[in-house]
Amino acid sequence: MDLGIRGRSALVTGAGRGIGRQICLTLAEEGVRVVVNDLFEDRAEEVAGEISRAGGDAIGASADVTDSEAVNGMVTRVADQFGSVDILVNNAGIPAISARDAVPATGGFFAGSGPEQWQRTMGLITYGVLNCSRAVIEGMSERCWGRIINIISDAGRVGEPRLVAYSMAKAGVIGFSKALAKELGRSGVTVNCVSPATTETEATAAWLAAQGEQIMRQYPLAKGLNRLGKPSDIANAVAFLSSDRAEWITGQVLSVNGGYSMPD
Ligand SMILES: NC(=O)c1ccc[n+]([C@@H]2O[C@H](COP(=O)([O-])OP(=O)(O)OC[C@H]3O[C@@H](n4cnc5c(N)ncnc54)[C@H](O)[C@@H]3O)[C@@H](O)[C@H]2O)c1
């Protein structure tokens, strides 16, 4: 199926590894020119290099998505070098943890959490989405074509113990997406969410290893397919929602989760 997005350009945040990296690779395979954002320049450049070596068109662009000035600067730089942003994938959502951090970025029961951890989790998830969306919507509206896809989490749809502030912030992104979808629909810009459950990435590797085989029971499809979620499962959904094939879909949440949860 031709997705009709060859020649479009995409900005994917937090794309130096994991799900974001795979979204970049998949969009590049569809002929999309990709801006690979990450907090860490080396990660962004590595993924952009990987795409370029495979014959695709990509550049790395490091910026902290919680910093509106840095985001605006990145979008301006990208426009000079690469043209407009047609597709924005707000993927950054798990705070980077440095060895110096006294508290974990996410995780632990709510009773043991506090403002520092909430700020880090909610700041990244909410302000990252706000800053990046704000930076690109004028251009999309002028061109009467745009796609904003927010990577949320089933934690935001059904709640997840030990991820209370994270669940709250991801649920907030659903409200943001629906409201913005109503504002931008008349400009031909769609806004949707893709909602993974646990997916095998660097961020979840240690936790998944500790769970063992037991985790497979939570996913109806896991036994039949003999696997858990992979970044490519998420990236394929993003590619579809980015495409012309999805032009009549906006303000929706698509869980890609092997059947983990089945919200209405
Ligand atoms: N992996 C899962 O099981 C899972 C499940 C549900 C939802 N998600 C969501 O999917 C998205 C990607 O998850 P992942 O597992 O690939 O994460 P990851 O931690 O493996 O990769 C995310 C990248 O984001 C970057 N990043 C962190 N803070 C940033 C900032 N302020 N600015 C720019 N980049 C920043 C990191 O450097 C990292 O390279 C997140 O939004 C996450 O909440 C993941």
The ligand as a MOL file (V3000), in Angstrom:
LIG
                    3D

  0  0  0     0  0            999 V3000
M  V30 BEGIN CTAB
M  V30 COUNTS 44 48 0 0 0
M  V30 BEGIN ATOM
M  V30 1 N 8.9980 1.1230 26.1160 0
M  V30 2 C 7.7740 0.9370 26.6160 0
M  V30 3 O 7.4750 -0.1360 27.1720 0
M  V30 4 C 6.7250 1.9910 26.4900 0
M  V30 5 C 5.4100 1.6740 26.8540 0
M  V30 6 C 4.4320 2.6530 26.7490 0
M  V30 7 C 4.7630 3.9090 26.2710 0
M  V30 8 N 6.0510 4.1790 25.9180 0 CHG=1
M  V30 9 C 6.3540 5.5250 25.4430 0
M  V30 10 O 7.0970 5.4370 24.2480 0
M  V30 11 C 8.0110 6.5270 24.1650 0
M  V30 12 C 9.4210 6.0150 23.8910 0
M  V30 13 O 9.7800 5.0710 24.8750 0
M  V30 14 P 11.1660 4.2630 24.7910 0
M  V30 15 O 10.9890 3.0210 25.5940 0
M  V30 16 O 11.6340 4.1320 23.3830 0 CHG=-1
M  V30 17 O 12.1420 5.2640 25.5960 0
M  V30 18 P 13.7350 5.3490 25.6640 0
M  V30 19 O 14.0780 5.8580 27.0030 0
M  V30 20 O 14.3610 4.0440 25.2410 0
M  V30 21 O 14.1090 6.4310 24.5500 0
M  V30 22 C 13.6540 7.7350 24.6600 0
M  V30 23 C 14.6940 8.7500 24.1990 0
M  V30 24 O 14.1680 10.0240 24.6030 0
M  V30 25 C 15.2720 10.8580 24.9020 0
M  V30 26 N 14.8680 11.9720 25.7690 0
M  V30 27 C 14.6370 11.9440 27.1060 0
M  V30 28 N 14.3540 13.1850 27.5540 0
M  V30 29 C 14.4030 14.0000 26.4690 0
M  V30 30 C 14.2030 15.4030 26.2980 0
M  V30 31 N 13.9310 16.1900 27.3420 0
M  V30 32 N 14.3360 15.9240 25.0570 0
M  V30 33 C 14.6420 15.1370 23.9950 0
M  V30 34 N 14.8370 13.7970 24.1100 0
M  V30 35 C 14.7120 13.2450 25.3320 0
M  V30 36 C 16.2560 9.9340 25.5900 0
M  V30 37 O 17.5790 10.4540 25.5210 0
M  V30 38 C 16.0790 8.6100 24.8080 0
M  V30 39 O 17.0640 8.4800 23.8020 0
M  V30 40 C 7.8510 7.3130 25.4570 0
M  V30 41 O 6.9500 8.3880 25.2680 0
M  V30 42 C 7.2420 6.3040 26.4000 0
M  V30 43 O 6.5020 6.9270 27.4360 0
M  V30 44 C 7.0440 3.2570 26.0190 0
M  V30 END ATOM
M  V30 BEGIN BOND
M  V30 1 1 1 2
M  V30 2 2 2 3
M  V30 3 1 2 4
M  V30 4 1 4 5
M  V30 5 2 4 44
M  V30 6 2 5 6
M  V30 7 1 6 7
M  V30 8 2 7 8
M  V30 9 1 8 9
M  V30 10 1 8 44
M  V30 11 1 9 10
M  V30 12 1 9 42
M  V30 13 1 10 11
M  V30 14 1 11 12
M  V30 15 1 11 40
M  V30 16 1 12 13
M  V30 17 1 13 14
M  V30 18 2 14 15
M  V30 19 1 14 16
M  V30 20 1 14 17
M  V30 21 1 17 18
M  V30 22 2 18 19
M  V30 23 1 18 20
M  V30 24 1 18 21
M  V30 25 1 21 22
M  V30 26 1 22 23
M  V30 27 1 23 24
M  V30 28 1 23 38
M  V30 29 1 24 25
M  V30 30 1 25 26
M  V30 31 1 25 36
M  V30 32 1 26 27
M  V30 33 1 26 35
M  V30 34 2 27 28
M  V30 35 1 28 29
M  V30 36 1 29 30
M  V30 37 2 29 35
M  V30 38 1 30 31
M  V30 39 2 30 32
M  V30 40 1 32 33
M  V30 41 2 33 34
M  V30 42 1 34 35
M  V30 43 1 36 37
M  V30 44 1 36 38
M  V30 45 1 38 39
M  V30 46 1 40 41
M  V30 47 1 40 42
M  V30 48 1 42 43
M  V30 END BOND
M  V30 END CTAB
M  END
